[in-house]
Amino acid sequence: MNRLTFQLQSGEYSLCRLTPEQIIPDWVYGSAFFSITKTLDELSMVCESQFVPGEAKQNGQWRLLKILAVLDLSLTGITAQFSTALANAAVNICVIATFDTDYVLVKEEKLSAAIEALENAGFTVQL
């Protein structure tokens, strides 16, 4: 596969946690991008921080990078292509896969290091 291109999305994002019994709150739907995952243990959501109420259990100040490619679901090693470079630069990530592509969350304070690490590894980052 050719080297990937990442596009920095606008806004700041938060990872939020509710109990598995709770319903999906309406505030998450205000976000231009959101992801919801329900397990037996938790209900987790990623959305723009501006929509998260103060009382919500959250971890904020994440930035979102979108991979600008439709990734065939039969491909292997996509995440390994970029996660190794980011790990070597001490950048922690959270990856969200969709049917078409992947999104990578990096903490705001690590964004510059993440961009530099990706570019040094041969990837393109559009700001």
N, C-alpha and C positions, 0 to 999 in steps of 0.2 A: 504494500500500500504506500502511496505517496505520503510525504510528510503532511501532517495535519495543520490546519489554520484555525486558530482560536480567535474569537471575537469577544472583547470585554463588553458585557451588558451594563446598562446604566443601573444605578441604584445600589443600595446596601441591603443585604439579605440576612435573615435570622433562621436558625434551626429551632423549632419549637417542639415541645413534648407535652402531650396530654395522656391521660390514662386511656386504656383501650375501650373503656365503657363510654367515654365522652363522644359526643357527636362532633362532626367537623364544624368548626365555628364559621359564621358568616364572614368574619373579617378577613379570612384567608383569600376569599374570592376577589377582593379588591386589587390584589397583586397582579401585575402583568405576567409574571411567571410564578407558578407555585407547583409544589410537588407534595403529594400526600401518601404516606405509607402507614398501613395498619397491620399490626402483628398481634399475637396473643398477649404481648407484654406492654405495648404502647401504641399510641397514635402520634406519628411524627409528621411535621410539616415544615417545608421550606417556603418562605415567601418574603416579600419586601418588608424590611423592618418597620417602615412607616405605618404598616397596617396592624402590627402586633401590639395588643394592649399591654400596659406596664405590668399587670399581674400575671401574665403568661410566663411559664417556665421557658426560657429561651437562651440561646447563645447567639449573639449578634456580631455585627461588623464583618460579615463575609461578602466577598465580591464574586460575581458569576462570570465564568468564561464558557462560551458556547463553541463547540466544535462545528465548524462550517463545512459539514459534509454529511451526506446520508451514509450511515454506517451499516453495511449489510450485516444482518444478525448472525450470519455464518462465519464472520471474521473472528479470528482469535488474536489476543495480544494487544488490542487497541489501548487499553488502559496502561499496560506495561510500557508502551511506547513513550508515554509522557510522565507517568508516575515515578519512574526511576530517576529521571532528571530532576523532578521536583523534590523527591526524597533526598537526593544527594545535596540539594540546596537547603535542606531543613525546612521545607514548606509542607505543612500538613494540608491535606485535601479531603474533600467530600465529593464523591462522584455520583451523579444522578444520570441514569440511563433512561432514555425514552425509546420508542420504537424506531425513530429515525436517527437519533444522534445522542451524544453525551454532553453533559454540562459538568463543569468542574468548579467547585466552590473553594476559594482560598481566603484566608483571613486578610483583612484590609492591610494590616501592618506587614504582611508578607507578599503583597501584590507586586511590588517592584522586583523583589527577589524571584518571584514566580515567573514574571515576564522575562527577566534576564536569563533564568535557567532554561525556559522553553526556547527562547531564541538561540541560546548557545548550543542547544541540542538539535538545532536545525528546523524548529517549528516557526511558524509565522504567527504573530499576535497583532490583531487589529484593535486599536484603541478607539 
